[in-house]
């Protein structure tokens, strides 16, 4: 059972990478680092947590978007990324 859950989460992390939305979950690159920082499993796991947190805090996020109109394009990119990641789960 654990192996199946691990495999599914790792595949979801791979899908997130393929969609190009990994940058919303972790740093893509660090200076001086030759080895990838996070595995596909880690990306899938934290992608799921990011989506769950956004569902819990959706009202607060909407209020923030209304008060910071100059940041709206950034909020919209984040919402699009969340929508794409939700499609992988």
Protein Blocks (a to p, Z undefined) as FASTA:
>chain_A
ZZmmmmmmmmmmmmmmmnopmmmmmcfbdghiabdfbdfklmmmmmmmmmmmmmmmmmmm
mmmmmmmmmlmmmmmmmmmmmmmmmmmZZ
